[in-house]
Amino acid sequence: GVGAGFDSYYEYCLKAYILLGDETFLHRFNTHYEAIMNYISQGPMLVNVLMHRPQYASRPYMDALQAFWPGLQVLKGDLKSAVSTHQWLYEITKKHNFIPEAFTPNLGVYWPHHPLRPEFAESTYFLYKATNDPFYLEVGKSIVENLNNYARVPCGFAALKDVRTLSQEDRLDSFVFAETFKYLYLLFAEKEDVILPIDNFVFTTEAHLLPLSLSNIQISEINSVIENKTINFTMAASTCPVNEDASGSFSKFTMNLRSGNGEKQCDPKDASQAKKAELKLKPTELVIGNKEHQKLLQEMGVQIVSVQDGRLHLQHMPNIAKSPTDADLGLEFMRQVVEVNRVIKENTVIQPRVVQLLSVPHNGLVTLSAGPAQFGKNLTANYHVTGFTIQANPRSGCTALNNFNEVAGKIVITVRGDCMFIEKARNVQASGAIGLIVIDNTPQSSSHSHQVFAMSGDQNNDVKIPAVFLFHKEGKILVEALKDSNYQLEILVGARAVNNWKYSASADNVVSATATTEADAMQMTKTSNTDESSSSSPAANEISDPTKSNTEDDIVLEDNPNSP
């Protein structure tokens, strides 16, 4: 990540190069920066990932220390990314007044305290310094107002114990004066108010000032300076000139970025690409199983490669394209694929699903976090499905099921790999199943250590049953529970768990189940271990209006059948 435990290292790599001129530090920083932007930067968000498997998130939250990153990006020269991430952080402050010590991708609170950290004020200062955009003065004004309204006490300022309740604690860290107030002062100060030529200094990670002239001072001179306790901060002609931006072009640039119009101004190569021959197939139109689309991809030198876990990768090989012009079109196609994925990541909120174990002895108390699917019946707060579970044969579910006569009316468990998710769903549905669960084939994966994703489909709308994805650890719990129940395990697959589930069997072997939600209660009676039970299809249960949530950060998405 770029937050706690990492932040100062990245900062000193770049600033050591600026101060000392040693390109070793610049090479290190650029190496890290490329990896950060490829794996850690998810749109405007900065997630923590596993070092050796960076495609997986290592934590379900982000921490407040990463708010320094836009300021460092300004120093790097990546103004576009700096504006995007800073804007996202600003949305957090608009929701909670401050940035909580840790927060979730949907702007929820993970760790609620806030010790009046300086990082967001720091990035705000550097963005204003680089752009002269008055927007950042307004952001700074909101920081000052929140400090005065919620943190000021008779003897100074107090840290926030909980940003949700705005309760305070008897604590004031030294960095509040050394950094937070320093950056806010510099943000609003006129030139005559700053007694030092601030552009001739590099800020340390604790906001101490190191003069650029240090790089020209010999060791003997430093000893002399220490003895005399004086230093001359006047700079010679080697000082980098400060761009005053008299035309206001930088502020216009950042305003365009925030309004979504920045692409046309900051990416001139797009214009030249637009003049090329128009693509015969666009990424948004691609249907993997369409033979005509496969032919067009092949002409452009784009190959579809299936990996072991069932995912499909697109690879561009110009040497197999039909012509050099087609090879160029293939390169443009791949560029648009990357852009489409970026937009999806920035604008898609993946709402997790649940698998709830209903049978004795679980009685609804065990709930497993699951990922949704971009195909099939959409699980919502008003719709879920319950039924007994069965494992597919073959386990992958990639061919017609051998145990199809046992699958009807049940929720089928398959294992990831060997084919696309949508193919598993079609085979399971053809056997009469009412739902599908796909378990990850990556050992030790879990919803706590890996980022939840939505199983992809295609443009066909033939799958009507709901489907969810379980990581390996959660899947193992489900399979073990199935075995322990002598393969008579009833579960619920839905958008959220049902509260207060009661499950009991009477003497005549009639199993009754009762569940209550915050809005309603429902009664269901099922007959188990009989021919009628195994052949009947339990209807999906409707729960009326559970839009009220136990947690502040719950998101209820509109039930749109046309949306993935």
C-alpha positions as CSV (number, residue, x, y, z in Angstrom):
1,G,0.0,0.0,0.0
2,V,0.9,3.6,0.2
3,G,-0.4,4.4,3.7
4,A,0.8,3.4,7.2
5,G,4.1,1.6,7.2
6,F,5.0,2.6,3.6
7,D,4.4,6.3,3.2
8,S,7.7,7.8,4.3
9,Y,9.8,5.4,2.2
10,Y,8.2,6.4,-1.1
11,E,8.4,10.1,-0.1
12,Y,12.1,9.9,0.7
13,C,12.9,8.0,-2.5
14,L,11.7,11.0,-4.6
15,K,12.8,13.7,-2.3
16,A,16.3,12.3,-1.9
17,Y,16.7,12.5,-5.7
18,I,15.5,16.1,-5.6
19,L,17.8,17.1,-2.8
20,L,20.9,15.0,-3.7
21,G,20.6,14.5,-7.4
22,D,21.3,10.8,-7.1
23,E,19.4,9.0,-9.9
24,T,19.5,5.8,-7.9
25,F,16.7,7.2,-5.8
26,L,14.7,8.3,-8.8
27,H,15.0,4.8,-10.4
28,R,13.7,3.3,-7.1
29,F,10.8,5.7,-6.9
30,N,9.8,5.2,-10.6
31,T,9.9,1.4,-10.2
32,H,7.7,1.6,-7.2
33,Y,5.4,4.2,-8.8
34,E,4.8,2.0,-11.8
35,A,3.8,-1.0,-9.6
36,I,1.6,1.3,-7.4
37,M,-0.3,2.7,-10.4
38,N,-0.7,-0.8,-11.9
39,Y,-1.9,-2.6,-8.8
40,I,-2.6,-0.4,-5.8
41,S,-4.3,2.5,-7.6
42,Q,-7.9,1.4,-8.3
43,G,-9.3,4.4,-10.0
44,P,-9.0,7.2,-7.4
45,M,-8.7,4.6,-4.6
46,L,-5.4,3.3,-3.2
47,V,-5.9,-0.3,-1.9
48,N,-3.5,-2.6,0.0
49,V,-2.6,-5.7,-2.0
50,L,-0.6,-8.9,-1.4
51,M,3.0,-8.4,-2.3
52,H,3.4,-11.6,-4.4
53,R,-0.2,-11.6,-5.7
54,P,-0.9,-8.0,-6.2
55,Q,-4.2,-8.6,-8.0
56,Y,-5.7,-9.5,-4.6
57,A,-6.5,-7.0,-1.9
58,S,-4.9,-7.7,1.5
59,R,-7.3,-5.6,3.6
60,P,-10.9,-4.6,3.4
61,Y,-10.1,-1.0,4.3
62,M,-7.7,1.9,3.6
63,D,-6.0,4.2,6.1
64,A,-5.8,8.0,6.5
65,L,-2.1,8.2,6.1
66,Q,-2.4,7.6,2.4
67,A,-3.9,11.1,2.0
68,F,-0.3,12.4,1.6
69,W,-0.1,10.6,-1.8
70,P,-1.7,13.3,-4.0
71,G,0.9,15.8,-2.7
72,L,3.7,13.5,-3.7
73,Q,2.1,12.9,-7.1
74,V,2.2,16.7,-7.6
75,L,6.0,16.6,-7.0
76,K,6.2,13.6,-9.4
77,G,4.3,15.6,-12.0
78,D,1.3,13.2,-12.3
79,L,-1.2,16.0,-11.7
80,K,-4.1,14.2,-13.3
81,S,-3.9,11.3,-10.8
82,A,-3.3,13.7,-7.9
83,V,-6.5,15.6,-8.7
84,S,-8.5,12.4,-8.9
85,T,-7.4,10.8,-5.6
86,H,-7.6,14.2,-3.8
87,Q,-11.2,14.6,-5.0
88,W,-12.1,11.2,-3.7
89,L,-10.6,11.9,-0.3
90,Y,-12.5,15.2,-0.2
91,E,-15.7,13.3,-0.6
92,I,-14.8,11.4,2.5
93,T,-14.4,14.6,4.5
94,K,-17.7,15.9,3.1
95,K,-19.4,12.8,4.5
96,H,-17.6,12.6,7.9
97,N,-16.1,16.1,8.3
98,F,-12.7,14.4,8.8
99,I,-11.0,11.4,7.3
100,P,-11.4,8.5,9.7
101,E,-8.3,6.6,10.6
102,A,-9.5,3.8,8.3
103,F,-12.3,3.7,5.8
104,T,-13.9,1.4,3.3
105,P,-14.2,1.7,-0.5
106,N,-17.8,2.9,-0.2
107,L,-16.7,5.8,2.1
108,G,-17.8,3.9,5.3
109,V,-16.0,4.1,8.6
110,Y,-13.7,1.3,9.6
111,W,-11.7,2.8,12.4
112,P,-13.6,5.9,13.6
113,H,-10.9,8.0,15.4
114,H,-9.1,11.0,13.9
115,P,-6.1,12.6,15.6
116,L,-6.2,15.7,13.4
117,R,-3.7,14.3,10.9
118,P,-2.0,16.7,8.4
119,E,-1.9,14.5,5.2
120,F,-5.0,15.8,3.6
121,A,-4.1,19.4,4.3
122,E,-0.6,18.7,2.9
123,S,-2.0,17.4,-0.4
124,T,-4.4,20.3,-0.6
125,Y,-1.6,22.8,-0.2
126,F,0.6,21.2,-2.9
127,L,-2.3,21.0,-5.4
128,Y,-3.0,24.7,-4.8
129,K,0.7,25.5,-5.1
130,A,0.9,23.7,-8.4
131,T,-2.4,24.9,-10.0
132,N,-3.6,28.2,-8.3
133,D,-7.0,26.7,-8.5
134,P,-9.2,28.5,-5.9
135,F,-11.1,25.2,-5.4
136,Y,-8.3,24.1,-3.1
137,L,-8.7,27.2,-1.0
138,E,-12.3,26.2,-0.5
139,V,-11.2,22.7,0.5
140,G,-8.7,24.3,3.0
141,K,-11.5,26.5,4.3
142,S,-13.6,23.4,5.0
143,I,-10.7,21.8,6.9
144,V,-10.3,24.9,9.1
145,E,-14.0,25.2,9.8
146,N,-14.3,21.6,10.8
147,L,-11.3,22.0,13.1
148,N,-12.9,25.0,14.8
149,N,-16.4,23.5,14.9
150,Y,-15.6,20.0,16.2
151,A,-12.0,19.9,17.6
152,R,-11.5,23.2,19.3
153,V,-11.6,23.1,23.1
154,P,-10.8,25.8,25.7
155,C,-7.1,24.9,25.9
156,G,-6.5,24.1,22.3
157,F,-7.6,21.3,20.0
158,A,-8.6,17.7,20.8
159,A,-8.5,14.6,18.7
160,L,-11.7,13.1,17.6
161,K,-12.5,9.8,19.2
162,D,-15.2,9.0,16.7
163,V,-16.0,11.0,13.6
164,R,-19.5,9.5,13.5
165,T,-20.5,11.0,16.9
166,L,-17.8,13.8,16.9
167,S,-16.9,12.8,20.4
168,Q,-13.5,14.0,21.5
169,E,-10.6,12.5,23.5
170,D,-8.0,14.1,25.7
171,R,-5.2,14.0,23.2
172,L,-3.3,16.4,21.0
173,D,-0.4,15.1,18.9
174,S,2.6,17.3,18.2
175,F,2.2,16.9,14.5
176,V,-1.0,19.0,14.7
177,F,1.2,22.1,15.2
178,A,4.2,20.9,13.3
179,E,2.4,19.8,10.2
180,T,-1.4,20.3,10.1
181,F,-1.4,24.0,11.0
182,K,1.8,24.7,9.1
183,Y,0.3,23.5,5.8
184,L,-2.9,25.3,6.4
185,Y,-1.0,28.5,7.2
186,L,1.0,28.2,4.0
187,L,-2.1,27.5,2.0
188,F,-3.7,30.8,2.9
189,A,-0.6,32.9,3.5
190,E,0.3,35.8,1.2
191,K,3.9,35.9,-0.1
192,E,4.9,38.6,2.4
193,D,3.6,36.5,5.3
194,V,6.1,33.7,4.6
195,I,9.5,34.7,5.9
196,L,11.4,32.1,4.0
197,P,11.7,31.5,0.2
198,I,9.6,28.4,0.5
199,D,10.2,27.2,-3.0
200,N,13.9,26.8,-2.2
201,F,13.1,24.0,0.3
202,V,12.1,20.4,0.4
203,F,9.6,19.3,3.0
204,T,10.4,16.2,5.0
205,T,7.7,13.7,5.8
206,E,7.3,15.6,9.1
207,A,7.1,18.9,7.3
208,H,10.5,20.1,8.4
209,L,12.3,22.2,5.8
210,L,15.5,21.1,4.1
211,P,17.1,23.8,1.9
212,L,18.0,22.7,-1.6
213,S,21.4,24.3,-1.1
214,L,22.3,21.4,1.2
215,S,23.2,19.4,-1.9
216,N,26.1,21.8,-2.6
217,I,27.5,21.9,1.0
218,Q,30.5,19.8,1.9
219,I,30.8,17.9,5.1
220,S,33.2,20.4,6.5
221,E,30.8,23.2,5.8
222,I,28.0,21.4,7.6
223,N,30.2,21.1,10.7
224,S,30.9,24.8,10.5
225,V,27.2,25.6,10.2
226,I,26.5,23.5,13.3
227,E,29.2,25.2,15.3
228,N,28.1,28.7,14.3
229,K,24.4,27.9,14.4
230,T,23.8,29.9,11.3
231,I,23.0,29.1,7.7
232,N,22.4,31.3,4.6
233,F,19.2,30.4,2.9
234,T,19.7,32.7,-0.1
235,M,19.9,30.7,-3.3
236,A,22.0,31.2,-6.4
237,A,21.0,31.0,-10.0
238,S,20.8,27.2,-9.7
239,T,17.4,27.5,-8.1
240,C,14.6,26.1,-10.2
241,P,12.3,28.9,-11.4
242,V,8.7,28.9,-10.0
243,N,6.0,28.9,-12.6
244,E,3.6,31.7,-11.7
245,D,0.9,30.5,-14.2
246,A,-0.2,34.0,-15.1
247,S,-2.6,32.6,-17.7
248,G,-4.4,30.4,-15.2
249,S,-4.0,27.4,-17.4
250,F,-3.2,25.0,-14.5
251,S,-6.4,26.0,-12.6
252,K,-8.4,25.4,-15.8
253,F,-6.8,22.1,-16.2
254,T,-7.8,20.9,-12.7
255,M,-11.3,22.2,-13.0
256,N,-11.7,20.3,-16.3
257,L,-10.4,17.1,-14.6
258,R,-12.9,17.4,-11.7
259,S,-15.7,18.0,-14.1
260,G,-14.8,15.0,-16.2
261,N,-13.6,17.0,-19.3
262,G,-9.8,16.6,-18.6
263,E,-9.2,13.7,-21.1
264,K,-9.4,16.0,-24.1
265,Q,-6.8,18.4,-22.8
266,C,-4.2,16.2,-21.1
267,D,-4.0,13.2,-23.6
268,P,-3.1,14.6,-27.0
269,K,-2.3,11.2,-28.4
270,D,-6.0,10.3,-28.2
271,A,-6.6,12.8,-31.1
272,S,-4.1,11.0,-33.4
273,Q,-5.6,7.6,-32.5
274,A,-9.1,8.9,-33.4
275,K,-7.9,9.6,-36.9
276,K,-7.1,5.9,-37.5
277,A,-9.4,3.5,-39.3
278,E,-12.5,2.9,-37.2
279,L,-12.6,-0.3,-35.3
280,K,-14.9,-3.0,-36.7
281,L,-15.4,-4.3,-33.2
282,K,-15.4,-2.4,-29.9
283,P,-14.7,-3.9,-26.5
284,T,-18.2,-3.1,-25.3
285,E,-19.7,-5.1,-28.2
286,L,-17.5,-8.2,-27.8
287,V,-19.3,-11.5,-27.2
288,I,-16.8,-14.2,-26.5
289,G,-18.7,-17.0,-28.1
290,N,-19.5,-15.1,-31.3
291,K,-17.6,-16.6,-34.2
292,E,-17.7,-13.4,-36.2
293,H,-16.2,-11.5,-33.3
294,Q,-13.5,-14.2,-32.9
295,K,-12.6,-13.8,-36.6
296,L,-12.3,-10.0,-36.2
297,L,-10.1,-10.4,-33.2
298,Q,-7.9,-12.8,-35.0
299,E,-7.5,-10.3,-37.9
300,M,-6.3,-7.7,-35.5
301,G,-3.8,-10.1,-33.8
302,V,-5.8,-10.4,-30.6
303,Q,-6.0,-13.8,-29.0
304,I,-8.4,-15.1,-26.3
305,V,-6.4,-17.2,-23.8
306,S,-8.1,-19.3,-21.1
307,V,-6.2,-19.7,-17.9
308,Q,-6.5,-22.5,-15.4
309,D,-8.9,-20.7,-13.0
310,G,-11.4,-20.2,-15.8
311,R,-10.6,-16.5,-16.5
312,L,-10.1,-15.3,-20.1
313,H,-7.2,-13.1,-21.0
314,L,-6.8,-11.0,-24.2
315,Q,-3.3,-10.9,-25.7
316,H,-2.2,-8.8,-28.6
317,M,0.3,-10.3,-31.0
318,P,1.0,-8.0,-34.0
319,N,2.9,-10.5,-35.9
320,I,-0.2,-12.7,-36.5
321,A,-2.4,-9.8,-37.6
322,K,-3.8,-9.8,-41.1
323,S,-1.9,-6.6,-42.0
324,P,0.1,-3.8,-40.3
325,T,-3.0,-1.7,-40.3
326,D,-5.0,-4.4,-38.6
327,A,-2.2,-4.8,-36.1
328,D,-2.5,-1.1,-35.3
329,L,-6.3,-1.6,-34.9
330,G,-5.6,-4.4,-32.5
331,L,-3.4,-2.2,-30.4
332,E,-6.2,0.4,-30.3
333,F,-8.7,-2.3,-29.4
334,M,-6.5,-3.3,-26.4
335,R,-6.1,0.3,-25.3
336,Q,-9.9,0.6,-25.3
337,V,-10.2,-2.6,-23.3
338,V,-7.9,-1.1,-20.6
339,E,-10.0,2.1,-20.6
340,V,-13.3,0.2,-20.3
341,N,-11.9,-1.8,-17.4
342,R,-10.7,1.4,-15.7
343,V,-14.1,3.0,-16.0
344,I,-15.8,-0.1,-14.7
345,K,-13.5,-0.2,-11.7
346,E,-14.1,3.5,-11.0
347,N,-17.9,3.3,-11.3
348,T,-18.9,-0.1,-10.1
349,V,-19.8,-0.8,-6.5
350,I,-19.8,-4.5,-5.9
351,Q,-22.4,-5.4,-3.4
352,P,-21.5,-8.7,-1.6
353,R,-24.0,-11.6,-1.3
354,V,-24.4,-14.1,1.4
355,V,-24.8,-17.9,1.8
356,Q,-26.6,-18.6,5.1
357,L,-26.6,-22.1,6.7
358,L,-30.2,-22.8,7.9
359,S,-30.2,-26.5,8.9
360,V,-29.6,-27.7,12.5
361,P,-27.1,-27.1,14.2
362,H,-26.4,-23.9,12.4
363,N,-29.9,-22.4,12.6
364,G,-29.1,-19.4,10.4
365,L,-26.2,-18.3,12.7
366,V,-23.5,-19.1,10.1
367,T,-23.3,-16.6,7.2
368,L,-20.6,-16.8,4.5
369,S,-19.7,-13.7,2.5
370,A,-20.1,-14.3,-1.3
371,G,-19.5,-12.4,-4.5
372,P,-22.4,-11.7,-7.0
373,A,-22.7,-12.6,-10.7
374,Q,-23.3,-10.4,-13.8
375,F,-25.8,-12.9,-15.0
376,G,-28.8,-14.8,-13.8
377,K,-31.5,-13.7,-11.4
378,N,-30.4,-10.6,-9.4
379,L,-30.4,-11.2,-5.6
380,T,-31.8,-8.1,-3.8
381,A,-33.1,-7.1,-0.4
382,N,-36.5,-8.3,-1.6
383,Y,-35.5,-11.6,-3.2
384,H,-33.5,-14.6,-2.1
385,V,-33.6,-18.3,-2.7
386,T,-33.6,-21.2,-0.2
387,G,-33.0,-24.9,-0.9
388,F,-31.0,-28.0,-0.2
389,T,-27.5,-28.2,-1.6
390,I,-25.8,-30.8,-3.7
391,Q,-22.3,-31.0,-5.3
392,A,-22.1,-31.1,-9.1
393,N,-20.8,-34.2,-10.9
394,P,-18.4,-33.4,-12.5
395,R,-17.3,-31.0,-9.8
396,S,-16.4,-28.3,-12.3
397,G,-19.9,-28.2,-13.8
398,C,-18.4,-27.6,-17.2
399,T,-20.3,-30.4,-19.0
400,A,-23.8,-31.8,-18.6
401,L,-24.2,-33.1,-15.1
402,N,-24.1,-36.8,-14.5
403,N,-26.3,-36.5,-11.4
404,F,-28.9,-34.4,-13.1
405,N,-31.7,-36.5,-11.6
406,E,-30.7,-35.5,-8.1
407,V,-30.1,-31.8,-8.9
408,A,-33.7,-30.7,-9.6
409,G,-34.9,-28.1,-7.1
410,K,-31.6,-27.8,-5.4
411,I,-28.7,-25.3,-5.1
412,V,-25.7,-26.8,-6.9
413,I,-22.1,-26.4,-5.7
414,T,-19.3,-26.3,-8.4
415,V,-15.6,-25.5,-8.4
416,R,-14.0,-22.7,-10.3
417,G,-11.9,-23.6,-13.4
418,D,-12.0,-25.4,-16.7
419,C,-14.7,-23.2,-18.3
420,M,-16.4,-19.8,-17.9
421,F,-18.7,-19.1,-15.0
422,I,-21.7,-18.6,-17.4
423,E,-21.1,-22.1,-18.8
424,K,-21.4,-23.7,-15.4
425,A,-24.6,-21.8,-14.8
426,R,-26.1,-23.0,-18.0
427,N,-25.3,-26.6,-17.3
428,V,-26.6,-26.4,-13.8
429,Q,-29.8,-24.6,-14.9
430,A,-30.4,-27.3,-17.6
431,S,-30.5,-29.9,-14.8
432,G,-33.3,-28.1,-13.0
433,A,-31.3,-26.4,-10.2
434,I,-32.6,-23.3,-8.5
435,G,-29.2,-21.7,-7.8
436,L,-25.5,-22.0,-8.3
437,I,-22.5,-21.6,-6.0
438,V,-19.0,-21.5,-7.5
439,I,-16.1,-22.2,-5.0
440,D,-12.7,-20.8,-5.7
441,N,-9.9,-23.2,-6.5
442,T,-7.2,-21.0,-5.1
443,P,-6.1,-22.5,-1.7
444,Q,-6.5,-20.3,1.3
445,S,-8.3,-17.5,-0.5
446,S,-11.0,-15.8,1.6
447,S,-13.3,-12.8,1.6
448,H,-11.0,-11.2,4.3
449,S,-7.8,-11.4,2.3
450,H,-9.1,-11.0,-1.3
451,Q,-11.2,-8.4,-3.1
452,V,-14.8,-9.5,-3.9
453,F,-15.6,-9.5,-7.6
454,A,-18.6,-10.2,-9.7
455,M,-18.5,-13.3,-11.9
456,S,-18.6,-12.2,-15.6
457,G,-21.1,-13.5,-18.1
458,D,-21.8,-12.7,-21.8
459,Q,-24.4,-10.7,-23.6
460,N,-26.9,-13.6,-23.7
461,N,-29.7,-13.4,-21.2
462,D,-30.6,-17.1,-21.0
463,V,-29.5,-17.8,-17.4
464,K,-32.4,-17.2,-15.0
465,I,-31.2,-18.8,-11.7
466,P,-29.1,-16.8,-9.2
467,A,-25.4,-17.5,-8.8
468,V,-22.8,-16.5,-6.2
469,F,-19.0,-17.0,-5.7
470,L,-17.4,-18.2,-2.5
471,F,-13.7,-18.0,-1.9
472,H,-11.8,-21.2,-0.9
473,K,-12.0,-20.8,2.9
474,E,-15.7,-20.0,2.9
475,G,-16.4,-22.8,0.4
476,K,-14.6,-25.3,2.6
477,I,-16.9,-24.3,5.5
478,L,-19.9,-24.9,3.2
479,V,-18.7,-28.3,1.9
480,E,-17.8,-29.6,5.4
481,A,-21.2,-28.5,6.7
482,L,-22.8,-30.4,3.8
483,K,-20.9,-33.6,4.7
484,D,-21.7,-33.2,8.5
485,S,-25.4,-32.9,7.6
486,N,-25.3,-36.2,5.8
487,Y,-25.9,-34.2,2.6
488,Q,-29.1,-32.7,3.9
489,L,-28.0,-29.1,4.3
490,E,-30.5,-26.3,3.6
491,I,-29.1,-22.9,2.9
492,L,-30.2,-19.4,1.9
493,V,-28.5,-17.5,-1.0
494,G,-29.4,-13.8,-1.0
495,A,-28.3,-10.2,-0.7
496,R,-28.3,-10.3,3.1
497,A,-28.9,-12.8,5.9
498,V,-32.3,-13.4,7.4
499,N,-32.4,-12.7,11.1
500,N,-33.7,-15.1,13.9
501,W,-33.9,-18.3,11.8
502,K,-35.5,-21.2,13.7
503,Y,-35.3,-24.7,12.4
504,S,-36.8,-27.8,14.0
505,A,-38.0,-31.2,13.1
506,S,-41.2,-32.8,14.5
507,A,-42.0,-36.4,15.2
508,D,-43.7,-36.9,11.8
509,N,-40.5,-35.7,10.1
510,V,-42.0,-32.4,9.0
511,V,-39.3,-29.7,9.2
512,S,-40.6,-26.2,10.0
513,A,-38.5,-23.1,9.5
514,T,-39.2,-19.6,10.7
515,A,-37.3,-16.4,9.9
516,T,-37.8,-12.8,10.7
517,T,-36.4,-9.7,9.2
518,E,-36.5,-6.1,10.4
519,A,-39.6,-5.5,8.4
520,D,-41.6,-8.7,8.3
521,A,-41.8,-12.3,9.4
522,M,-42.4,-15.3,7.2
523,Q,-43.4,-18.9,7.8
524,M,-42.3,-21.8,5.7
525,T,-43.0,-25.5,6.0
526,K,-41.0,-28.0,4.1
527,T,-41.1,-31.8,4.0
528,S,-37.7,-33.4,4.0
529,N,-36.3,-36.8,3.2
530,T,-39.3,-37.7,0.9
531,D,-39.7,-38.1,-2.8
532,E,-41.9,-35.0,-2.9
533,S,-39.2,-33.0,-1.2
534,S,-36.4,-34.1,-3.6
535,S,-38.4,-33.4,-6.7
536,S,-40.2,-30.2,-5.6
537,S,-38.7,-26.8,-6.4
538,P,-38.7,-24.5,-3.3
539,A,-40.0,-21.2,-4.4
540,A,-37.9,-18.1,-3.8
541,N,-39.0,-16.2,-0.8
542,E,-40.1,-12.6,-1.0
543,I,-39.3,-10.3,1.9
544,S,-41.1,-7.0,1.9
545,D,-39.3,-3.7,2.4
546,P,-36.1,-4.4,4.3
547,T,-34.5,-1.2,3.2
548,K,-33.7,-0.3,6.7
549,S,-30.3,-1.4,7.7
550,N,-28.5,-2.3,10.9
551,T,-25.4,-0.5,9.8
552,E,-24.9,3.0,8.7
553,D,-22.8,2.0,5.7
554,D,-25.2,-0.4,4.0
555,I,-25.9,0.3,0.4
556,V,-29.1,-0.9,-1.1
557,L,-28.8,-0.9,-4.9
558,E,-31.8,-0.5,-7.2
559,D,-33.1,-3.8,-8.5
560,N,-32.4,-3.3,-12.2
561,P,-32.6,-6.6,-14.2
562,N,-30.7,-4.9,-17.1
563,S,-27.7,-4.0,-14.9
564,P,-24.8,-6.4,-14.2
